[in-house]
Amino acid sequence: MSKAIVTRESLQNMLDNAEGEKLARIVGRALLVLFNNQTKDEQSFNTTNKDNGIGFTGADAHSGCITAKTFMKRGTLEDWQVERWTRPARSGFSRLTKYHKQLNEAAMSKRT
């Protein structure tokens, strides 16, 4: 099995070491991967209908879909949108890092 490209720790490190527009692009591109993992209905209604470990969790579906759509339209994100996904939780990891496995799968598929 291939070594992981994106781990929770490597993603957090990337977020911690990026600023401004670069950070907004990292967050936006990651959210697009997750948005594209949602079903068409979930994308249309900004929800998660199936608890299948693919796309956004129910708690993140609305804001994740809206933020991904904003990134698609504008090519950037507002500071408050970036902050929502990068703010550390009690665990010390940001909200975005819980999706590291899906982001790793996307990175691995681009590699081949």
C-alpha positions as CSV (number, residue, x, y, z in Angstrom):
1,M,0.0,0.0,0.0
2,S,1.2,3.5,-0.8
3,K,2.3,5.9,1.8
4,A,-0.4,8.6,2.6
5,I,0.1,11.9,1.0
6,V,-2.3,13.8,3.3
7,T,-2.5,12.9,7.0
8,R,-4.2,14.8,9.7
9,E,-0.9,16.2,10.9
10,S,0.4,17.1,7.5
11,L,-2.8,18.9,6.6
12,Q,-2.7,20.8,9.9
13,N,0.9,21.7,9.3
14,M,0.0,23.0,5.8
15,L,-2.8,25.2,7.3
16,D,-0.6,26.5,10.1
17,N,2.1,27.5,7.7
18,A,0.0,29.2,5.0
19,E,-1.3,32.8,5.1
20,G,-3.7,35.0,3.2
21,E,-4.6,34.0,-0.3
22,K,-2.6,30.8,-0.2
23,L,-4.5,29.6,2.9
24,A,-7.8,30.6,1.2
25,R,-6.8,28.5,-1.8
26,I,-5.9,25.5,0.3
27,V,-9.2,25.6,2.2
28,G,-11.2,26.3,-1.0
29,R,-9.6,23.5,-3.0
30,A,-10.1,21.0,-0.1
31,L,-13.8,22.0,0.2
32,L,-14.2,21.5,-3.5
33,V,-13.0,17.9,-3.2
34,L,-15.5,17.3,-0.4
35,F,-18.3,19.1,-2.2
36,N,-17.6,16.9,-5.3
37,N,-17.9,13.8,-3.1
38,Q,-21.5,14.9,-2.2
39,T,-24.4,13.6,-4.2
40,K,-26.1,15.9,-6.7
41,D,-29.1,16.3,-4.3
42,E,-26.8,17.0,-1.4
43,Q,-25.0,19.7,-3.5
44,S,-28.3,21.3,-4.6
45,F,-29.8,21.4,-1.1
46,N,-26.6,22.0,0.9
47,T,-27.2,18.9,3.1
48,T,-25.9,15.5,3.8
49,N,-28.6,12.8,3.3
50,K,-26.4,9.7,3.8
51,D,-24.1,9.0,6.7
52,N,-21.6,7.2,4.5
53,G,-18.3,8.9,5.3
54,I,-18.2,10.6,1.9
55,G,-18.4,14.3,1.5
56,F,-19.3,16.6,4.4
57,T,-20.7,15.4,7.8
58,G,-24.2,16.5,8.6
59,A,-22.9,19.3,10.9
60,D,-20.7,20.7,8.1
61,A,-22.8,20.2,5.1
62,H,-24.6,23.5,4.9
63,S,-21.6,25.7,5.5
64,G,-19.3,23.4,3.5
65,C,-21.5,23.4,0.4
66,I,-22.0,27.2,0.6
67,T,-18.3,27.9,1.1
68,A,-17.3,25.5,-1.8
69,K,-19.8,27.2,-4.1
70,T,-18.4,30.6,-3.1
71,F,-14.9,29.4,-4.0
72,M,-16.1,28.0,-7.3
73,K,-17.7,31.3,-8.2
74,R,-15.1,33.8,-6.9
75,G,-11.9,31.8,-6.8
76,T,-11.3,32.9,-3.2
77,L,-12.9,33.0,0.2
78,E,-13.7,35.6,2.8
79,D,-11.5,35.7,5.9
80,W,-14.3,34.5,8.1
81,Q,-14.9,31.5,5.9
82,V,-11.3,30.5,6.1
83,E,-11.3,31.0,9.8
84,R,-14.3,28.7,10.3
85,W,-12.4,25.8,8.7
86,T,-9.0,26.5,10.2
87,R,-9.9,27.4,13.8
88,P,-8.4,24.8,16.2
89,A,-10.9,22.7,18.1
90,R,-10.2,21.4,21.6
91,S,-8.2,18.6,20.0
92,G,-5.8,21.2,18.6
93,F,-6.8,20.3,15.0
94,S,-8.9,22.4,12.7
95,R,-12.3,21.4,11.4
96,L,-10.9,20.7,8.0
97,T,-8.5,18.0,9.2
98,K,-11.3,15.6,10.0
99,Y,-11.6,15.1,6.3
100,H,-8.0,14.1,5.8
101,K,-8.8,10.6,4.6
102,Q,-11.0,11.8,1.7
103,L,-8.4,14.5,0.8
104,N,-5.7,11.8,0.8
105,E,-7.8,9.6,-1.5
106,A,-8.2,12.5,-3.9
107,A,-4.4,13.2,-3.8
108,M,-3.6,9.5,-4.3
109,S,-6.0,9.3,-7.3
110,K,-4.2,12.4,-8.9
111,R,-0.9,10.7,-8.5
112,T,-1.8,7.8,-10.7
